[in-house]
Amino acid sequence: MADVGFNQLCNWLRFRHLVLIATLARTQNMHTTAQEMNISQPAVSKMLREVEKLLGFALFQRLPRHMPPTDLGSQVARYAQIALNDAQHFVGQINHLRQGGHGLLKIGTIFAPTALALPAAIVKVKQQWPLLTLDILEGTSANLLERLEHKQLDLVIARFTLDQHRKLFDFQALAPEPLCLVTGSQHPLAGAHDVPLEELGSWPWIVYPAGTPMRARLEQAFAEAGMQTPGNTVETSSMQTTLQLLQTAPMVAMLGESMVAPDIQAGRLTRLALPFPFVLADYGIITRRNEIPGWSAQAFMDALLNNLERPNRPSQAG
């Protein structure tokens, strides 16, 4: 089987082929794909045969009720979706510029930087480029990095959750994230000077979803104490839900200090005293490797990094 030539691919492959591959990979159904693309099913079948003939291998399995991608087809479908996302971002940028704006910058962030680092950078960049549109998406590190890989975001403020991320992305550290254990101010443990970990384990907990750094650090703390992670839990990455539960139910949570500082100061939450520190790895700016950031992304990164260099700046734990 001959290799596919780059020039041959560029001369023949079109965006309609990418749409076909991405749509069929998602629906795994020829009829549904034809409906979504607003073309006939025979036309879909013909286009697919043409692409497979060009590439020299089957992209999809022909099964009675569905068409899952082959192993090679999954790789092609992944590329197709990334290319389409990139094209969509390009169209958005061009439209913003044509309308007199300064473009669109899509930023993903975990909750921690939203306390100080992110707002300060937003204010600085908007002062310089008021017509630059900033689209801010908050989520978990894993979700944001997946979006970054697929070019749905320009940059992310988060931390690595998998070793493979270090091969895909570049990382510039911003700040550590000290953690603390908190309860509602009416919790029976509120105000206790020493709380044994085994007693904490008997209370219901609010925890981050499995696979997140926050969850891993909690499990590590209990493992180091020779204990099982609490079984009575509510899993959520929603800060609003967590705060409401803490204030209305006798529950415990481990959260970033910057997340809960205002509620502790206002008396809505109580910080529990523990004899050992909780710290997560630094969060930082994450960008796609071997890709030069656009001017707006670079400006935002500079604003984040310059804020760290200011003397006597407030703590940016988050």
C-alpha positions as CSV (number, residue, x, y, z in Angstrom):
1,M,0.0,0.0,0.0
2,A,1.6,3.3,-1.1
3,D,1.9,6.2,1.3
4,V,-0.3,9.2,0.8
5,G,1.6,12.2,-0.6
6,F,1.2,15.5,1.1
7,N,0.8,17.5,-2.2
8,Q,-1.7,14.9,-3.4
9,L,-3.7,15.3,-0.3
10,C,-3.7,19.1,-0.5
11,N,-4.8,19.0,-4.1
12,W,-7.7,16.7,-3.6
13,L,-9.0,16.7,0.0
14,R,-11.7,19.3,0.7
15,F,-13.5,20.6,3.7
16,R,-16.6,18.8,2.7
17,H,-14.6,15.5,3.0
18,L,-13.6,16.6,6.5
19,V,-17.2,17.4,7.4
20,L,-18.2,13.9,6.1
21,I,-15.5,12.1,8.1
22,A,-16.2,14.0,11.4
23,T,-20.0,13.7,11.1
24,L,-19.9,10.0,10.3
25,A,-17.5,9.3,13.1
26,R,-19.9,11.0,15.5
27,T,-23.2,9.5,14.2
28,Q,-21.8,6.2,13.0
29,N,-24.8,6.1,10.6
30,M,-24.8,6.8,6.9
31,H,-28.5,8.0,6.8
32,T,-28.1,10.4,9.7
33,T,-24.9,11.8,8.2
34,A,-26.7,12.4,4.9
35,Q,-29.5,14.3,6.7
36,E,-27.1,16.4,8.7
37,M,-25.1,17.3,5.6
38,N,-28.2,17.9,3.6
39,I,-27.1,15.6,0.8
40,S,-28.3,12.2,-0.4
41,Q,-27.1,8.9,1.2
42,P,-25.7,7.7,-2.2
43,A,-23.6,11.0,-2.3
44,V,-22.3,10.3,1.2
45,S,-21.4,6.7,0.2
46,K,-19.6,8.0,-3.0
47,M,-17.6,10.6,-1.1
48,L,-16.6,8.1,1.5
49,R,-15.3,5.7,-1.1
50,E,-13.4,8.5,-2.8
51,V,-11.6,9.4,0.5
52,E,-10.8,5.8,1.3
53,K,-9.5,5.3,-2.2
54,L,-7.2,8.3,-1.8
55,L,-5.9,7.3,1.6
56,G,-5.6,3.6,0.7
57,F,-7.5,2.2,3.7
58,A,-11.0,1.8,5.1
59,L,-12.0,4.6,7.5
60,F,-15.2,2.9,8.8
61,Q,-16.4,-0.6,9.4
62,R,-19.5,-1.7,7.4
63,L,-21.6,-3.3,10.1
64,P,-25.4,-4.1,9.8
65,R,-26.6,-1.3,12.0
66,H,-23.8,1.1,12.4
67,M,-20.4,2.2,11.0
68,P,-17.8,2.6,13.8
69,P,-14.4,4.1,12.7
70,T,-11.5,1.7,12.2
71,D,-8.3,2.3,14.2
72,L,-6.9,4.4,11.4
73,G,-10.3,6.0,10.8
74,S,-10.3,7.2,14.4
75,Q,-7.1,9.1,13.8
76,V,-8.3,10.6,10.5
77,A,-11.6,11.6,12.2
78,R,-9.7,13.2,15.1
79,Y,-7.6,15.3,12.6
80,A,-10.8,16.2,10.6
81,Q,-12.5,17.6,13.8
82,I,-9.4,19.5,14.8
83,A,-9.1,21.0,11.3
84,L,-12.8,22.0,11.3
85,N,-12.5,23.6,14.8
86,D,-9.5,25.5,13.6
87,A,-11.4,26.7,10.5
88,Q,-14.4,27.7,12.6
89,H,-12.1,29.7,14.8
90,F,-10.6,31.4,11.8
91,V,-14.0,32.4,10.5
92,G,-14.9,33.8,13.9
93,Q,-11.7,35.9,14.0
94,I,-12.2,37.2,10.4
95,N,-15.8,38.2,11.2
96,H,-14.7,40.0,14.4
97,L,-12.0,41.9,12.5
98,R,-14.4,42.8,9.6
99,Q,-16.8,44.3,12.1
100,G,-14.1,46.6,13.6
101,G,-13.1,44.4,16.5
102,H,-9.7,43.2,17.5
103,G,-10.5,39.5,17.2
104,L,-11.6,36.7,19.6
105,L,-9.6,35.0,22.3
106,K,-10.9,31.8,23.8
107,I,-9.5,31.1,27.3
108,G,-10.1,28.1,29.5
109,T,-9.5,28.2,33.2
110,I,-9.9,26.2,36.3
111,F,-11.5,27.9,39.3
112,A,-8.3,28.8,41.2
113,P,-7.1,31.7,38.9
114,T,-10.5,33.3,38.9
115,A,-9.8,34.8,42.3
116,L,-7.0,37.2,41.3
117,A,-4.7,36.2,38.4
118,L,-7.4,36.0,35.7
119,P,-9.4,39.1,36.5
120,A,-6.2,41.2,36.7
121,A,-5.1,40.0,33.3
122,I,-8.5,40.6,31.8
123,V,-8.6,44.2,33.1
124,K,-5.1,44.9,31.7
125,V,-5.7,43.4,28.3
126,K,-9.1,45.1,27.9
127,Q,-7.5,48.4,28.8
128,Q,-5.1,48.1,25.9
129,W,-7.5,46.4,23.4
130,P,-11.1,47.2,24.4
131,L,-12.5,45.7,21.2
132,L,-10.8,42.3,21.7
133,T,-13.5,39.9,22.6
134,L,-12.5,37.5,25.5
135,D,-14.5,34.2,25.8
136,I,-13.8,32.7,29.2
137,L,-14.7,29.0,29.9
138,E,-14.4,27.5,33.3
139,G,-14.0,23.8,33.8
140,T,-11.7,21.0,35.1
141,S,-8.2,20.7,33.9
142,A,-8.9,17.4,32.0
143,N,-11.9,18.9,30.1
144,L,-10.1,22.1,29.2
145,L,-7.0,20.3,27.9
146,E,-9.1,18.2,25.7
147,R,-10.7,21.3,24.3
148,L,-7.3,22.9,23.9
149,E,-6.0,19.8,22.0
150,H,-9.0,20.0,19.6
151,K,-8.4,23.7,19.0
152,Q,-11.6,24.8,20.7
153,L,-9.6,27.1,23.0
154,D,-6.5,29.3,22.4
155,L,-4.9,28.8,25.8
156,V,-5.7,27.3,29.2
157,I,-4.9,28.2,32.8
158,A,-4.9,24.8,34.5
159,R,-2.5,21.9,35.5
160,F,-1.6,18.7,33.8
161,T,-3.6,15.6,34.8
162,L,-2.0,13.0,32.5
163,D,1.6,12.3,31.6
164,Q,0.7,12.5,27.9
165,H,-0.2,16.2,28.4
166,R,3.5,17.0,28.8
167,K,4.1,15.8,25.3
168,L,1.3,17.8,23.8
169,F,1.5,21.1,25.6
170,D,3.9,23.7,26.9
171,F,3.5,24.9,30.5
172,Q,4.5,28.1,32.3
173,A,3.8,28.0,36.0
174,L,1.8,30.8,37.7
175,A,1.1,29.9,41.3
176,P,0.7,27.0,43.7
177,E,-2.7,26.1,45.1
178,P,-2.8,25.7,48.9
179,L,-5.8,23.7,50.0
180,C,-7.9,23.7,53.2
181,L,-10.6,21.7,54.8
182,V,-13.9,23.5,55.4
183,T,-17.4,23.0,56.8
184,G,-20.4,25.2,57.2
185,S,-20.3,27.5,60.2
186,Q,-23.0,25.4,61.9
187,H,-21.2,22.1,61.4
188,P,-20.5,20.2,64.7
189,L,-16.8,20.3,63.9
190,A,-16.7,24.0,63.4
191,G,-14.3,25.6,65.9
192,A,-12.7,22.3,66.9
193,H,-9.0,22.8,67.5
194,D,-7.9,19.2,66.6
195,V,-9.9,17.0,64.3
196,P,-8.5,13.5,63.8
197,L,-8.6,12.3,60.2
198,E,-10.5,9.2,61.2
199,E,-13.3,11.4,62.6
200,L,-13.4,13.4,59.4
201,G,-13.9,10.2,57.4
202,S,-17.1,9.5,59.2
203,W,-18.8,12.6,57.9
204,P,-20.3,13.1,54.4
205,W,-18.0,14.8,51.9
206,I,-18.3,16.9,48.8
207,V,-15.5,15.8,46.5
208,Y,-14.3,16.7,43.0
209,P,-14.9,14.0,40.3
210,A,-12.5,11.1,39.9
211,G,-9.4,11.9,37.8
212,T,-9.2,15.5,38.9
213,P,-6.0,16.7,40.8
214,M,-8.2,17.9,43.8
215,R,-9.7,14.4,44.1
216,A,-6.3,12.7,43.8
217,R,-4.8,14.9,46.6
218,L,-7.7,14.0,48.9
219,E,-7.3,10.3,48.2
220,Q,-3.6,10.6,48.8
221,A,-4.1,12.3,52.2
222,F,-6.4,9.5,53.4
223,A,-4.0,6.8,51.9
224,E,-1.1,8.3,53.8
225,A,-3.0,8.1,57.0
226,G,-3.8,4.4,56.2
227,M,-7.5,5.1,55.7
228,Q,-10.1,4.5,53.0
229,T,-11.4,7.6,51.2
230,P,-14.8,8.5,52.6
231,G,-17.6,6.5,51.0
232,N,-20.5,9.0,51.8
233,T,-19.8,11.5,49.1
234,V,-21.3,13.9,46.6
235,E,-19.2,14.4,43.5
236,T,-19.3,17.8,41.8
237,S,-17.0,20.4,40.2
238,S,-19.6,23.1,40.7
239,M,-18.4,25.7,43.2
240,Q,-21.9,27.1,43.6
241,T,-23.3,23.7,44.5
242,T,-20.5,23.0,46.9
243,L,-20.9,26.2,48.8
244,Q,-24.6,25.8,49.1
245,L,-24.3,22.2,50.4
246,L,-21.6,23.3,52.9
247,Q,-23.9,26.0,54.3
248,T,-27.0,23.8,54.5
249,A,-25.8,20.3,55.4
250,P,-23.3,18.8,57.8
251,M,-20.7,18.1,55.1
252,V,-16.9,18.5,54.6
253,A,-14.9,19.6,51.6
254,M,-11.3,20.2,50.6
255,L,-11.1,23.3,48.4
256,G,-8.5,25.9,47.3
257,E,-7.9,28.6,49.9
258,S,-8.7,31.4,47.4
259,M,-12.0,29.7,46.6
260,V,-13.4,29.9,50.1
261,A,-11.6,32.9,51.6
262,P,-14.5,35.3,51.1
263,D,-17.0,32.8,52.7
264,I,-14.7,32.2,55.6
265,Q,-14.2,35.9,56.2
266,A,-18.0,36.4,56.0
267,G,-18.6,33.6,58.5
268,R,-20.5,31.4,56.2
269,L,-17.8,28.7,56.3
270,T,-15.3,27.5,58.9
271,R,-11.8,26.3,58.2
272,L,-10.7,23.2,60.1
273,A,-7.3,23.1,61.7
274,L,-5.1,20.2,60.6
275,P,-1.5,19.3,61.5
276,F,-0.4,18.8,57.9
277,P,-0.6,21.1,54.8
278,F,-2.5,20.4,51.6
279,V,-0.9,21.8,48.4
280,L,-1.6,21.0,44.8
281,A,1.0,21.3,42.0
282,D,1.3,24.8,40.5
283,Y,-1.3,25.8,38.0
284,G,-0.1,27.7,34.9
285,I,-0.5,28.8,31.3
286,I,-0.8,25.8,28.9
287,T,-0.6,26.1,25.2
288,R,-0.3,23.7,22.3
289,R,3.3,22.6,21.6
290,N,5.1,23.6,18.4
291,E,2.4,26.3,17.7
292,I,3.2,30.0,18.0
293,P,0.4,31.8,20.0
294,G,-1.5,34.5,18.2
295,W,-0.8,38.1,19.3
296,S,-3.9,38.3,21.5
297,A,-3.0,35.0,23.3
298,Q,0.6,36.3,23.8
299,A,-0.7,39.6,25.2
300,F,-2.9,37.8,27.7
301,M,0.0,35.4,28.7
302,D,2.2,38.4,29.2
303,A,-0.4,40.1,31.4
304,L,-0.6,37.0,33.5
305,L,3.1,36.6,33.9
306,N,3.8,40.3,34.4
307,N,1.3,40.3,37.3
308,L,3.4,37.7,39.0
309,E,6.5,39.9,38.9
310,R,4.9,42.9,40.7
311,P,6.5,43.5,44.1
312,N,4.3,43.2,47.2
313,R,1.5,41.6,45.1
314,P,-1.3,39.8,46.9
315,S,-1.1,36.0,47.1
316,Q,-2.4,34.3,44.0
317,A,-3.1,30.9,45.6
318,G,-6.1,29.3,44.0
